[in-house]
Amino acid sequence: MELTDELDNRFERISNALTMGLRPRVAAPETELVAELGLPYSTYAREKAEGRGPRVFQIGRRNYVLLTDWQAWLEARAEGKA
């Protein structure tokens, strides 16, 4: 299985887990997305601090990522562009 296929499968699992059969979500807390990916948060935080992470916005105390931005970031990482 190619890396892009694996990322597509993980993104699909994230999307399914987050929606749980309800109205589709367009954003999710970045900590949930990082945990689902199995990436150490420190690695993700370093990428983000260096300007190579997805766009993030804050609501209250939580940082959120649009799922479309998350998928685009993963695809860029898979292609070696980020």
BELLIN-V163949 format. One record per pair of residues at least 12 apart in sequence whose ideal C-beta (glycine too) atoms are under 6 Angstrom apart, sorted by the first residue. I is the first residue (numbers start at 1). J is the second residue. Records with the same first field share a line. If there is no record, write none. Layout:
BEGIN
I = J, J
END
This chain:
BEGIN
3 = 78
4 = 78
7 = 74, 78
11 = 71
14 = 36
27 = 64, 66
29 = 62, 64
30 = 56, 63, 65
33 = 70
52 = 82
54 = 69, 70, 73
55 = 69
END
